[in-house]
């Protein structure tokens, strides 16, 4: 099932240009993956004030940081999310860019945004890909979004 992102109300973006030394992921980075010099770190947060457990409506925000550690300028063109709830139901979300933007990241730049997702169960997980292009050559490539858990205090079997 193809569904557009319904969580735009949670979307916020920040672009920074700060060359930072490469460092190993630590627990404060959340879930991390790196593909072709593009590092993606994700942290998720259960939004209790927007959830309605008695109506099986659970909401999470997630914060993504995309860091270009390569020597090439790249552009994020599209994303594909695979969202799986605690019952194993899978929702595929595909769309242009992220939160309405298709950011270009020069070497050393980062792009951060916050978005959200609803589930009908008190837990689940997400994973996906960013579909990118090398600015100079037009070469397309996919960047892995690391799998991350969506945990709430209403689930007795938290994933992480």
Residue pairs with C-beta under 8 A, 6 or more apart in sequence:
1 91
1 92
2 92
2 93
2 94
3 91
3 92
3 93
4 93
4 95
5 81
5 93
5 95
5 115
6 118
7 115
7 116
7 117
7 118
8 99
8 100
8 115
9 116
10 61
10 114
10 115
10 116
11 99
11 100
11 113
11 114
11 115
11 116
12 99
12 113
12 114
13 98
13 99
13 101
13 103
13 111
13 112
13 113
13 114
14 111
14 112
14 113
15 103
15 109
15 110
15 111
15 112
16 109
16 110
16 111
16 112
17 106
17 108
17 109
17 110
18 108
18 109
18 110
19 108
20 67
20 108
22 69
25 32
25 41
29 41
29 43
30 41
30 42
30 43
30 44
30 63
30 148
31 41
31 42
31 43
31 146
31 147
31 148
32 39
32 40
32 41
32 42
32 146
33 39
33 40
33 143
33 144
33 145
33 146
34 40
34 69
35 141
35 142
35 143
35 144
36 70
36 141
36 143
37 68
37 69
37 70
37 71
37 72
38 66
38 67
38 68
38 69
38 70
38 74
38 105
38 130
38 132
38 143
39 65
39 66
39 67
39 69
40 64
40 65
40 66
40 67
40 130
40 143
40 144
40 145
40 146
41 64
41 65
41 67
41 146
42 62
42 63
42 64
42 65
42 145
42 146
42 148
43 62
43 63
43 148
44 60
44 61
44 62
44 63
44 126
44 148
44 149
44 150
44 151
45 60
45 61
45 62
45 63
46 58
46 59
46 60
46 150
46 151
46 152
46 153
47 59
47 60
47 61
47 116
48 152
48 153
50 59
51 57
51 58
51 59
51 152
53 122
53 152
53 154
56 120
56 121
57 118
57 120
58 118
58 119
58 120
58 121
58 122
58 150
58 152
58 154
59 116
59 117
59 118
59 119
60 116
60 117
60 118
60 119
60 150
60 152
61 114
61 115
61 116
62 114
62 115
62 116
62 117
62 126
62 148
63 112
63 113
63 114
64 98
64 112
64 113
64 114
64 115
64 145
65 110
65 111
65 112
66 76
66 103
66 105
66 110
66 111
66 112
66 130
66 143
67 105
67 109
67 110
68 74
68 105
68 106
68 107
68 108
68 109
68 110
69 107
69 108
70 107
71 107
72 107
72 134
72 135
72 136
73 104
73 105
73 106
73 107
73 134
73 135
73 136
74 104
74 105
74 132
74 133
74 134
74 135
75 102
75 103
75 104
75 105
75 132
75 133
75 135
76 97
76 98
76 102
76 103
76 105
76 111
76 130
76 131
76 132
77 96
77 97
77 102
77 131
77 132
77 133
77 140
78 94
78 95
78 96
78 97
78 130
78 131
79 93
79 94
79 95
79 97
79 98
79 128
79 129
79 130
79 131
79 145
80 92
80 93
80 94
80 128
80 129
80 131
81 91
81 92
81 93
81 94
81 117
81 126
81 127
81 128
81 145
82 90
82 91
82 92
82 126
82 127
82 128
83 90
83 91
83 92
83 93
83 117
83 119
83 124
83 125
83 126
84 90
84 91
84 124
84 125
84 126
85 91
85 119
85 120
85 121
85 123
85 124
86 119
86 121
86 122
86 123
86 124
86 155
87 121
89 120
93 128
96 102
97 103
98 113
98 115
98 130
99 113
99 115
101 113
103 111
104 135
105 111
117 126
117 150
119 150
121 155
122 152
122 154
122 155
123 149
123 150
123 151
123 152
123 155
123 157
123 158
123 159
124 149
124 150
125 147
125 148
125 149
125 150
125 159
126 145
126 147
126 148
126 150
127 144
127 145
127 146
127 147
127 148
128 145
129 142
129 143
129 144
129 145
130 142
130 143
130 145
131 140
131 142
132 140
132 141
132 142
132 143
133 139
133 140
133 141
134 141
149 158
149 159
149 160
150 159
151 158
151 159
151 160
